[in-house]
Amino acid sequence: MSNIKWFVYDAEGKAPGRCAVAITKMLRGKDTLPYFPNKLGNCGVVVINAAKIKMSGGKAKKKEYFFHPTTQPGHWKKITLGKLLEKSPAKVMTEALRGMLPKNRLRDAALRRVRIYPGAEHPHAANIAGGQND
């Protein structure tokens, strides 16, 4: 992983799905040549301003995420997108990316190359290749 090029992606004012599409293209290497569907690209992505994403319509109140807090059957919990964005903005972006990546072994490897931060500050300034990427 030492030869990975890191890029900064600013998510401020963008929808989570649109951000996930752009980040997924970078991670999979679809924006560079040659492209191999069975290998990841040679880059990692630092996502900043994840707490400032925008949602259209009433998604903040209507869209729900389900999870199991315990291992007991039937113990479903749900949280709305707005509350999850306040509590953990990185989780919203991670779930959007998880849905856009292929459902195979590359998904976990690609998600390890993503660092998500709610604000504009991040500790990876020394690793960044070419500055901000939109």
C-alpha positions as CSV (number, residue, x, y, z in Angstrom):
1,M,0.0,0.0,0.0
2,S,3.0,2.3,0.0
3,N,2.6,3.4,-3.6
4,I,-1.0,4.4,-3.3
5,K,-1.8,8.0,-4.5
6,W,-4.2,9.7,-2.1
7,F,-6.8,12.3,-3.2
8,V,-9.0,14.6,-1.3
9,Y,-12.7,14.7,-2.1
10,D,-14.9,17.5,-0.8
11,A,-18.5,16.4,-0.2
12,E,-19.9,19.7,0.9
13,G,-23.2,20.5,-0.8
14,K,-23.3,17.2,-2.8
15,A,-25.7,14.3,-2.5
16,P,-24.3,11.2,-0.9
17,G,-25.1,9.0,-4.0
18,R,-23.3,11.4,-6.3
19,C,-20.3,11.5,-4.1
20,A,-20.3,7.7,-3.9
21,V,-20.3,7.4,-7.7
22,A,-17.3,9.7,-8.1
23,I,-15.3,8.0,-5.2
24,T,-16.1,4.5,-6.5
25,K,-14.8,5.4,-10.0
26,M,-11.5,6.6,-8.4
27,L,-11.2,3.6,-6.1
28,R,-11.8,1.0,-8.9
29,G,-9.5,2.7,-11.3
30,K,-12.1,3.4,-14.0
31,D,-10.8,6.9,-14.6
32,T,-7.3,5.7,-15.5
33,L,-5.9,3.3,-18.1
34,P,-5.5,0.4,-18.1
35,Y,-8.7,-0.7,-16.3
36,F,-8.9,-4.2,-14.8
37,P,-12.3,-5.2,-13.4
38,N,-10.7,-7.7,-11.1
39,K,-8.2,-5.3,-9.5
40,L,-8.5,-2.0,-7.6
41,G,-7.0,1.2,-8.9
42,N,-3.9,2.7,-7.4
43,C,-5.4,5.4,-5.3
44,G,-7.1,6.1,-1.9
45,V,-9.6,8.8,-1.1
46,V,-9.9,11.2,1.9
47,V,-13.4,12.5,2.1
48,I,-13.8,15.8,3.9
49,N,-16.9,17.8,5.0
50,A,-19.1,14.6,5.2
51,A,-21.4,16.3,7.7
52,K,-22.3,19.0,5.1
53,I,-23.8,16.8,2.5
54,K,-27.2,17.8,1.1
55,M,-30.3,15.7,0.9
56,S,-33.2,16.4,-1.5
57,G,-36.8,16.2,-0.6
58,G,-37.8,14.7,2.8
59,K,-35.1,12.1,2.9
60,A,-33.8,13.4,6.2
61,K,-37.0,12.4,7.9
62,K,-38.3,9.5,5.7
63,K,-35.3,7.4,4.8
64,E,-34.4,4.8,7.5
65,Y,-31.5,2.6,8.2
66,F,-32.1,-0.7,10.0
67,F,-29.6,-2.5,12.2
68,H,-29.3,-5.2,14.8
69,P,-28.2,-3.9,18.2
70,T,-28.2,-7.4,19.7
71,T,-28.0,-10.9,18.4
72,Q,-31.5,-11.7,19.4
73,P,-33.9,-12.4,16.5
74,G,-36.5,-9.7,15.8
75,H,-34.5,-7.0,17.6
76,W,-34.5,-4.5,14.7
77,K,-33.7,-0.9,15.4
78,K,-34.1,1.9,12.9
79,I,-32.7,5.4,12.6
80,T,-33.6,8.1,10.2
81,L,-31.0,9.5,7.8
82,G,-31.1,13.0,9.5
83,K,-30.4,11.6,12.9
84,L,-27.6,9.3,11.6
85,L,-26.1,12.3,9.8
86,E,-25.9,14.2,13.1
87,K,-24.7,11.2,15.1
88,S,-22.1,9.8,12.6
89,P,-21.7,11.4,9.1
90,A,-19.0,8.9,8.2
91,K,-21.5,6.0,8.5
92,V,-23.8,7.7,6.0
93,M,-21.0,8.0,3.4
94,T,-19.7,4.5,4.2
95,E,-23.1,3.0,3.6
96,A,-23.5,4.9,0.3
97,L,-20.1,3.7,-0.8
98,R,-20.8,0.1,0.3
99,G,-23.9,0.1,-1.9
100,M,-22.1,1.4,-5.0
101,L,-19.1,-1.0,-4.8
102,P,-19.3,-4.5,-6.3
103,K,-20.5,-7.2,-3.9
104,N,-17.3,-9.3,-3.8
105,R,-13.9,-9.3,-2.1
106,L,-12.9,-6.0,-3.7
107,R,-15.5,-4.1,-1.7
108,D,-13.8,-4.6,1.7
109,A,-10.4,-3.8,0.2
110,A,-11.7,-0.6,-1.4
111,L,-13.4,0.5,1.8
112,R,-10.1,0.2,3.6
113,R,-8.7,2.9,1.2
114,V,-11.3,5.5,2.2
115,R,-10.9,7.9,5.1
116,I,-14.0,9.9,6.0
117,Y,-14.0,13.1,8.1
118,P,-17.0,15.2,9.1
119,G,-15.1,18.5,8.9
120,A,-12.4,20.0,6.7
121,E,-9.5,19.0,8.8
122,H,-7.7,15.7,8.3
123,P,-4.4,14.3,9.4
124,H,-3.3,13.1,6.0
125,A,-1.9,16.2,4.5
126,A,1.5,14.7,4.0
127,N,0.2,11.8,1.9
128,I,-2.0,13.8,-0.5
129,A,-0.8,13.7,-4.1
130,G,-2.3,16.6,-6.0
131,G,-4.5,18.7,-3.7
132,Q,-8.3,19.0,-3.8
133,N,-10.3,16.8,-6.3
134,D,-13.9,17.5,-7.2
